[in-house]
Amino acid sequence: MSELQLIIANKNYSSWSLRPWIALKVKGIEFEEVFSQFDEATGHKHFAEFSPTKKVPVLKDGELTVWESLAILEYLADKFPDADLWPVEQSDRAIARSISNEMHGGFMSLRAECPMNMRRKEEAINVSDSVHKDVRRIIEIWRDCLAKSGGPFLFGEFCIADAMFAPVVNRITKYQLSDDSVVQQYSSAMTALPAWLEWEEAGKAEPWIVEEDEA
C-alpha cells in the first residue's frame, strides 16, 4: 500500500479535492484515496480529525500532513520530479505557476454562483456580470496557453495548471457559460481523460445532496 493518502470529500461537488486527485491519477502516482463525506449541519466538524483548517483535500505522507490543493500539488511536484507535474521549460513553469495561483485565489463569482456539480444537467442560469467577467478571463488564459503550446493541454502535456482548471471545465459546461471554440477544444481534451471519466462516474453515483451546492 502506498504511503501517500489523499483525503477527499464528495466527488460530485468537491472541486478542490478533484485537483490533486486528477493530477495523481493522470501522472500514475500511487496513492490511497480516503473519503470523508461533507457534513454541512456541523460545519464539517469531523474534518478537524485530519485537517488543520477543517477543509479538504489533505495529503498524508507518512507523518507529514499537507493541506491546500495547490500546496499539495507543489509537494507532489517536489517529491516526484520525473512526473513533470510542472512544464519542463522554466518560462512555461513561471506562467503555469502564475495562472495556477490566479485560479487558486480568484474567480470568486464563478465559484459562488456556479458550484461544481457532476450530476447537474446542462442548463443555463442567470448569473452576474462578474461571472461573465471571470469566464472571459479564463477563456483568455486557455486561448493564450493553447495557442503557444499547441495543446491538447495548456502546456502541451497535462500539468498542475490543468489540474487547477479542471473544475472550471465542469462549471462552464454545466451552466452553459460559453460556446467559444477554445472552451470546446480544451473541455474535450479534459473530459476524455480516463481519470476525469472515473471521477465523474463516481460523482454521479453518489446519493448525497448538498443543497448549498445545487444552484
C-alpha positions, 0 to 999 in steps of 0.5 A, spaced: 500 500 500 502 506 498 504 511 503 501 517 500 493 518 502 489 523 499 483 525 503 477 527 499 470 529 500 464 528 495 466 527 488 460 530 485 461 537 488 468 537 491 472 541 486 478 542 490 479 535 492 478 533 484 485 537 483 490 533 486 486 527 485 486 528 477 493 530 477 495 523 481 491 519 477 493 522 470 501 522 472 500 514 475 502 516 482 500 511 487 496 513 492 490 511 497 484 515 496 480 516 503 473 519 503 470 523 508 463 525 506 461 533 507 457 534 513 454 541 512 449 541 519 456 541 523 460 545 519 464 539 517 466 538 524 469 531 523 474 534 518 478 537 524 480 529 525 485 530 519 485 537 517 488 543 520 483 548 517 477 543 517 477 543 509 479 538 504 483 535 500 489 533 505 495 529 503 498 524 508 505 522 507 507 518 512 507 523 518 507 529 514 500 532 513 499 537 507 493 541 506 491 546 500 490 543 493 495 547 490 500 546 496 499 539 495 500 539 488 507 543 489 509 537 494 507 532 489 511 536 484 517 536 489 517 529 491 516 526 484 520 530 479 520 525 473 512 526 473 513 533 470 507 535 474 510 542 472 512 544 464 519 542 463 521 549 460 522 554 466 518 560 462 512 555 461 513 553 469 513 561 471 506 562 467 503 555 469 505 557 476 502 564 475 495 562 472 495 556 477 495 561 483 490 566 479 485 560 479 487 558 486 485 565 489 480 568 484 474 567 480 470 568 486 463 569 482 464 563 478 465 559 484 459 562 488 454 562 483 456 556 479 458 550 484 461 544 481 456 539 480 457 532 476 450 530 476 447 537 474 444 537 467 446 542 462 442 548 463 443 555 463 442 560 469 442 567 470 448 569 473 452 576 474 456 580 470 462 578 474 461 571 472 461 573 465 467 577 467 471 571 470 469 566 464 472 571 459 478 571 463 479 564 463 477 563 456 483 568 455 488 564 459 486 557 455 486 561 448 493 564 450 496 557 453 493 553 447 495 557 442 503 557 444 503 550 446 499 547 441 495 543 446 491 538 447 493 541 454 495 548 456 502 546 456 502 541 451 502 535 456 497 535 462 500 539 468 498 542 475 495 548 471 490 543 468 489 540 474 487 547 477 482 548 471 479 542 471 473 544 475 472 550 471 471 545 465 465 542 469 462 549 471 462 552 464 459 546 461 454 545 466 451 552 466 452 553 459 457 559 460 460 559 453 460 556 446 467 559 444 471 554 440 477 554 445 472 552 451 470 546 446 477 544 444 480 544 451 473 541 455 474 535 450 481 534 451 479 534 459 473 530 459 476 524 455 481 523 460 480 516 463 481 519 470 476 525 469 471 519 466 472 515 473 471 521 477 465 523 474 462 516 474 463 516 481 460 523 482 454 521 479 453 515 483 453 518 489 446 519 493 448 525 497 445 532 496 448 538 498 443 543 497 448 549 498 451 546 492 445 545 487 444 552 484 
